[in-house]
Amino acid sequence: MIFLSNNQIRYSLVILGFILFGTGISVYAQPDSTALHINILLKDTREPVSGVSVVFGETNIGGVSDAKGNVLLKVPNSAFPDSLKLYGLIGYKKPQNKYVEQGDTKHKFTLEPYESEVINIEAEAPTRLTNSQLVTNSQTITRKGLMKAACCNLSESFETNPSVDVNFQDAVTGAKRISLLGLDGKYSQIMTEKLPNVRGLAIPYGMNFIPGSWMQSIQISKGTSTVATGYESVTGQINIEYKKPEAEEPLLINGYVNQIGRSELNVDYSQLLTDNLYSMIFFHGSINPFESDRNSDNFIDIPLKRDLAGMARIKYEGESIVAQLGFKAVNNKTLGGQLGYHSGLDASLAPDVNSDKFGVGIGIERYEGWGKTGTIFDFDTDISLGLIVSAYSHDQNSFIGRQIYTGREDFFNANLIFETGEYDGGHKFSAGSSFILNSMQEEYGLLSYNRHEIVPGVFGEYTYTGIEDLTTVLGLRADAHNIYGTYVTPRLHLKYNLSQASSIRATAGRGWRAPFYLAETQGMLVSGRDVSLVGDMLPEDAWNYGVSYSWIGEVLGKEADLNIDFYYTDFVRQFVADRDTDPNRIIYSMNNESGYSSSFQVDFGIEPFKRTNLLIGYRLNDVMAEMGGSLRLMPLMSRHVGFFNAEYSTNLDIWTYDLTLVYHGPGRYPANQLSEKNRTEYPGWFRINGQITYDLDGFEIYLGVENLLDYQQPDPIIASDNPFGRQFDASQVWAPIFGRMVYLGFRYSIY
């Protein structure tokens, strides 16, 4: 009898998919959907226009035009006839909607820029788009969706989305963490315009450095993503698209203030330099100068904070060449801890070793730069070559109590991508090479960790659409790491249209990443626990498998959509910060073939009345890791999550009302000094957020509330009266600390 190891079984499954596909196995099915090819051009120059949202009728079927002005939509045949509508046309006259019959497959829109100073305000796209043309399970949060809440930065932009969880990582620093498919956000590849961004030392605080007003949209893809963007995606990819200089209003001013005095200002300015050259600059400033302690534990509920950020980008669009350059700078200062420890935002970032009070200080400087260039060699076959280069420098100086943490990371990434269009017979190819150079140093107390990585890689991807209603994407990449050796990363994506209104997707693939164990667990360090490292730090390695079903149609004559998905992540090797073995220690270790995550989600959306949209969702997470000598449920994670969102807008979107209700189910605490006193599990709780927006000819005022029920986690800090004792622990947070928060803001656009 022959026995196969788990790795052999995994590779065999993926190889089997390649073999079955290569043998030409096919199933004939009558087409039940129609592919619409849309092209958007400028009227006079015939240049492509990117960043325009295209929606079919009143459905959620839509997409955004790419750099070539192209959009591909797959529309159920039952939805015809209807109209194609364009949104996000700031700076362009609105073209007439195109009436589309089932047999009409190719459509072209020509846009004419406004020449006068008086411009009509174009309505926004729907708040979320189902990207029906993609083989991956993806949804887009549109600009209108981002404005349903305050969305001061990326970490606050998922409050109205059922797929992503958001919570504080501790009760002192104010940093937030997200999770996708039940696993921490570090397993999701968080990118800005397909460039690596929130990774490495930026994992605990990097989402705060992407202001909400800078974002055009957020694309959330579940499961392993394309091999072209790297090897680090395990549970999915979150890609943020910044506003485009060629498609935005010339000036946007956004202001915000909440009840404790946190205030911020955002200014976005775009300018056409020449007929082919566009520029845009962004500014963000935020400050929270006041201490607050609503739960009376003598610790500041929301830390003092000062953020400054700026970004500039320039884009050139020629006949066959597109090029972009961008630069971004961030300066952040955060001060938390006990009341009275800091004299104000000008306080030092060095600990006061003579003070009997506990304080936290964090100072971060970050600089980012990137460039993109693409050339089309053959317009008939869309053969193109692109080069993408990005780099960042991240410097953090901070202290936690009387311990000092410092971190420095310098990162460089280059991607060269060759791509063809779709040939006759449904064949499409892409291939390329990548290069990563990463230097990182961390120090915390007596611990230090340095890593210098050089990772050249090659990749290839083949797409086949020759079988009716079936799309297959086979990807493979190989990366030679100077420390950990060569890793081969295969990925397979399938999409099949089951009927005229539904499709099923399947995915299987590998992802791996080198952990940054101190940066990733900074929230855990806000405690009296000792820290110890067991064994060597090796890359985390996991396989992700998933299947999803989507349906778009009508219920009782009303537009509706249904999504059901299940994903399983199987860890070959997992980095674990174990707090269960010893309540006085954090034990960092690598566990082999023991951890896993399974996530099931269903969400249903419907428009029961005109201009009214409802979204209902439920998610079940089962996440296990080896801690305390056995396989245990991941701590501080709710297994059951329920979601409800309702939005209503009056005619012309003058008034918009939004309400979100989320239920977070019970979960477990990690081991702590109070475990014998039944502090082992926490209860379920509800969060309600709401916002009202008034829009008057480009001037918007919005009033909102977060945590309407004023729910607060009881005693979020263990032993808060003795912060230098062994029992002290501020890292066990699962619910809001401050309670209800009311805010007011405005947006003013000049066209």
Secondary structure, 3 states (H helix, E strand, C coil): CCCCCHHHHHHHHHHHHHHHHHCCCCCCCCCCEEEEEEEEEECCCCCECCCCEEEECCCCEEEECCCCCEEEEEEEHHHCCEEEEEECCCCECCCCCEEECCCCCEEEEEECECCCCCCCCCCCCCCEEECCCCCCEEEEECHHHHCCCCCCEHHHCCCCCCCEEEEECCCCCCCEEEEECCEEHHHEEEEECCEECCCHHHCCCHHHHCEHHHEEEEEEEECCCCHHHCCCCCCEEEEEEECCCCCCCCEEEEEEEECCCCEEEEEEEEEECCCCEEEEEEEEEEEECCCCCCCCCCECCCCEEEEEEEEEEEEEECCCEEEEEEEEEEEEEEEEEECCCCCCCCCCCCCCCCCCCCEEEEEEEEEEEEEEEEEEEECCCCEEEEEEEEEEEEEEEEEECCEEEEEEEEEEEEEEEEECCCECCCEEEEEEEEEEEEEEEEEECCEEEEEEEEEEEEEEEEEECCCCCEEEEEEEEEEEECCCEEEEEEEEEEEEECCCCEEEEEEEEEEEECCCHHHHCHHHHCECCEEEECCCCCCEEEEEEEEEEEEEEEECCEEEEEEEEEEEEEEEEEEEEECCCCCCEEEEEEEECCCEEEEEEEEEEEEEECCEEEEEEEEEEEEEEEECCEEEECCCCCCEEEEEEEEEECHHHCEEEEEEEEEECCEECCCCCCHHHCCCEECCEEEEEEEEEEEECCEEEEEEEECCCCCCCCCCCECCCCCCCCCCECCCCCCCCCCCEEEEEEEEEEC
